[in-house]
Amino acid sequence: MDSDYEDGSYDDDGYECGSYGDSSDGGEVESDGDGSDGGEVESDGDGSDGGEVESDGDGSDRDGDGDGSDGDSDGSVYVEFDGASKGNPGPAGAGAVLRSRDGTVLARTRKGMGNATSNEAEYEGLKEGLKTARELGYQHVHVQGDSKLVTEQVQGNWKARDERMAKHRNEAQKLMDQFKSADIDHVPRGQNSEADAEANKGVNLPAGEVCKDGPLYGGGGGR
């Protein structure tokens, strides 16, 4: 269910999406209630232990004026994703940041997951980032994350022998197939700090609740 929020804020006591109100002040709050749990401990080794498509946007190509304000003129966007689990498994959250080619933040999204592992949270961050890009009408996505397991499994380089990881991988691949082009790469943790921050905010959200903000959702943003 989609609804708008006002004056969302984050402080040391946790993340609050904000009260329901008119959309003039910023982002969206939605909940899909899946709150998956259980899981797997992430490995950066050989991947042997590793292991829903949603689109309600208008499908229009973003930008077209070449100034990079809404992505790039070819309808492309850069998606950074991450996940966080306090206990692994434990209270978990997922997050993603969408940027234009010049690095300008276009949108942010985070999701509460309830009890989940770090790998499940990483995958959920990837899926939420892809859903947001699709919702906003982008046609080409360039994805990056600091989970070697997730990036290698989605690329098909590592097998997902755990049934839950295989399910997440399949869902992510189906989402990527909805774009005209999509690629995914691994980056060092230090290059993924903003997505990590969104994932940590998600830890404090109720399971299944998704919050979105940024310039393309009527909220603040920028570099």
C-alpha positions as CSV (number, residue, x, y, z in Angstrom):
1,M,0.0,0.0,0.0
2,D,1.4,3.4,-1.0
3,S,1.0,6.5,1.0
4,D,2.8,9.7,1.5
5,Y,4.6,11.1,4.5
6,E,5.6,14.3,6.1
7,D,8.7,15.4,7.9
8,G,10.4,12.0,8.1
9,S,13.5,12.1,10.3
10,Y,16.3,9.9,11.6
11,D,18.0,10.2,15.0
12,D,19.8,8.1,17.5
13,D,16.6,6.5,18.7
14,G,15.8,5.0,15.3
15,Y,14.3,5.9,11.9
16,E,10.8,7.2,11.6
17,C,9.2,7.4,8.1
18,G,6.9,10.2,9.2
19,S,3.2,10.7,9.6
20,Y,0.8,10.2,6.8
21,G,-0.1,13.4,5.1
22,D,0.0,15.1,1.7
23,S,2.8,14.4,-0.7
24,S,4.1,18.0,-1.0
25,D,6.7,17.5,1.7
26,G,8.5,14.4,0.4
27,G,8.7,10.7,0.2
28,E,6.6,7.7,0.2
29,V,5.8,5.0,2.7
30,E,4.7,1.6,1.6
31,S,4.5,-1.9,3.1
32,D,4.4,-5.3,1.5
33,G,4.5,-7.2,4.7
34,D,6.9,-10.0,3.6
35,G,9.4,-9.6,6.5
36,S,11.3,-12.8,5.6
37,D,13.5,-14.4,8.2
38,G,16.1,-17.2,8.6
39,G,19.2,-17.3,6.5
40,E,22.8,-17.7,5.7
41,V,26.2,-16.2,6.7
42,E,27.9,-14.3,3.9
43,S,31.1,-15.7,2.4
44,D,33.5,-14.0,0.1
45,G,35.0,-17.3,-0.8
46,D,33.8,-19.7,-3.5
47,G,30.2,-19.1,-2.9
48,S,29.4,-22.7,-1.9
49,D,27.7,-21.7,1.3
50,G,25.6,-18.9,-0.4
51,G,22.6,-19.4,-0.7
52,E,8.1,-10.5,-7.0
53,V,8.3,-8.4,-9.4
54,E,6.7,-5.0,-8.8
55,S,6.3,-2.0,-11.1
56,D,3.8,0.7,-10.7
57,G,5.6,3.5,-12.4
58,D,4.5,5.3,-15.5
59,G,7.2,3.6,-17.6
60,S,8.4,6.9,-19.1
61,D,12.0,7.5,-20.0
62,R,13.7,9.8,-17.5
63,D,15.4,13.0,-18.4
64,G,15.9,13.5,-22.1
65,D,17.4,17.0,-21.6
66,G,20.9,15.7,-21.0
67,D,21.6,17.7,-17.9
68,G,21.8,14.7,-15.6
69,S,19.1,16.0,-13.2
70,D,16.8,13.0,-13.6
71,G,19.4,10.4,-14.6
72,D,21.0,10.4,-18.0
73,S,19.6,11.2,-21.4
74,D,19.5,7.6,-22.4
75,G,17.2,6.7,-19.5
76,S,20.0,5.1,-17.4
77,V,20.5,5.2,-13.6
78,Y,23.1,4.0,-11.2
79,V,21.8,1.9,-8.2
80,E,23.8,1.2,-5.1
81,F,22.5,-1.4,-2.7
82,D,23.3,-2.8,0.8
83,G,21.9,-4.8,3.7
84,A,22.4,-4.8,7.4
85,S,21.7,-7.5,10.1
86,K,22.3,-6.9,13.8
87,G,23.1,-10.5,14.8
88,N,23.0,-12.4,11.5
89,P,20.3,-13.5,11.8
90,G,18.8,-10.6,13.8
91,P,17.0,-7.3,13.2
92,A,17.7,-6.5,9.6
93,G,17.2,-3.7,7.0
94,A,17.8,-3.2,3.3
95,G,18.7,0.0,1.5
96,A,19.5,1.5,-1.9
97,V,20.5,4.8,-3.5
98,L,19.8,5.9,-7.1
99,R,22.2,8.3,-8.7
100,S,22.7,10.0,-12.1
101,R,26.0,9.5,-13.9
102,D,27.5,12.6,-12.3
103,G,26.8,11.2,-8.8
104,T,23.7,13.3,-7.9
105,V,21.4,11.4,-5.6
106,L,18.0,11.0,-7.2
107,A,16.2,8.7,-4.8
108,R,16.7,6.6,-1.6
109,T,14.8,3.6,-0.4
110,R,15.0,1.5,2.7
111,K,13.1,-1.5,4.0
112,G,12.5,-3.1,7.4
113,M,12.9,-6.9,7.3
114,G,12.3,-8.1,10.8
115,N,14.6,-11.0,11.6
116,A,16.9,-11.9,8.7
117,T,20.5,-12.7,7.8
118,S,23.0,-10.2,6.2
119,N,22.7,-12.1,2.9
120,E,19.0,-11.9,2.8
121,A,19.2,-8.2,3.6
122,E,21.7,-7.6,0.8
123,Y,19.5,-9.3,-1.7
124,E,16.5,-7.3,-0.5
125,G,18.5,-4.1,-0.9
126,L,19.2,-5.1,-4.5
127,K,15.6,-5.9,-5.2
128,E,14.3,-2.7,-3.7
129,G,16.8,-0.6,-5.7
130,L,15.7,-2.3,-8.9
131,K,12.0,-1.9,-8.1
132,T,12.5,1.8,-7.4
133,A,14.4,2.3,-10.7
134,R,11.6,0.5,-12.6
135,E,9.0,2.4,-10.8
136,L,10.6,5.7,-11.8
137,G,10.7,4.7,-15.4
138,Y,14.4,4.0,-16.0
139,Q,15.3,1.7,-18.9
140,H,19.0,1.0,-18.2
141,V,20.5,0.2,-14.8
142,H,24.1,0.0,-13.6
143,V,24.1,-1.7,-10.2
144,Q,26.8,-2.0,-7.6
145,G,27.1,-3.5,-4.1
146,D,29.7,-4.6,-1.6
147,S,28.4,-8.2,-1.2
148,K,30.6,-10.4,-3.3
149,L,28.2,-13.3,-2.8
150,V,25.2,-11.4,-4.2
151,T,27.0,-9.9,-7.1
152,E,28.7,-13.2,-8.1
153,Q,25.5,-15.2,-7.8
154,V,23.4,-12.7,-9.8
155,Q,26.1,-12.7,-12.5
156,G,25.9,-16.5,-12.6
157,N,29.6,-16.9,-11.5
158,W,28.7,-18.6,-8.2
159,K,26.1,-21.2,-7.6
160,A,23.3,-20.5,-5.0
161,R,23.1,-23.9,-3.3
162,D,21.0,-22.6,-0.4
163,E,17.3,-22.7,-1.4
164,R,16.6,-19.3,0.1
165,M,19.5,-17.7,-1.7
166,A,18.5,-19.3,-5.0
167,K,15.0,-17.8,-4.6
168,H,16.4,-14.3,-3.9
169,R,18.8,-14.6,-6.8
170,N,16.0,-15.7,-9.2
171,E,13.9,-12.8,-8.1
172,A,16.7,-10.3,-8.6
173,Q,17.5,-11.7,-12.1
174,K,13.8,-11.4,-13.1
175,L,13.8,-7.8,-12.0
176,M,17.0,-7.1,-14.0
177,D,15.4,-8.7,-17.0
178,Q,12.7,-6.0,-17.0
179,F,15.2,-3.4,-18.1
180,K,16.6,-2.9,-21.6
181,S,20.0,-3.4,-20.1
182,A,21.3,-4.1,-16.6
183,D,24.7,-4.9,-15.2
184,I,25.9,-5.5,-11.6
185,D,29.4,-5.1,-10.1
186,H,31.1,-5.6,-6.8
187,V,32.7,-2.6,-5.1
188,P,34.7,-2.1,-1.9
189,R,32.6,-1.4,1.2
190,G,34.0,2.1,1.4
191,Q,32.4,3.0,-1.9
192,N,29.0,1.9,-0.7
193,S,28.5,4.0,2.5
194,E,25.3,5.8,1.5
195,A,23.5,2.6,0.7
196,D,24.8,1.1,3.9
197,A,23.3,4.1,5.8
198,E,19.9,3.5,4.2
199,A,20.1,-0.2,5.2
200,N,20.8,0.7,8.8
201,K,17.9,3.0,8.8
202,G,15.8,0.1,7.5
203,V,16.7,-2.0,10.6
204,N,14.5,0.3,12.7
205,L,11.5,0.0,10.4
206,P,8.6,-2.5,10.9
207,A,9.1,-5.7,8.9
208,G,7.9,-5.2,5.3
209,E,7.7,-1.4,5.5
210,V,9.4,0.5,2.7
211,C,10.3,4.2,2.9
212,K,11.4,6.3,-0.2
213,D,12.6,9.8,-0.5
214,G,15.0,12.1,-2.5
215,P,14.4,14.6,-5.3
216,L,12.3,12.3,-7.4
217,Y,10.0,11.7,-4.5
218,G,9.6,15.4,-3.7
219,G,12.1,15.3,-0.8
220,G,15.7,16.6,-0.3
221,G,18.8,15.1,-1.8
222,G,21.7,16.0,-4.0
223,R,25.3,15.1,-3.6
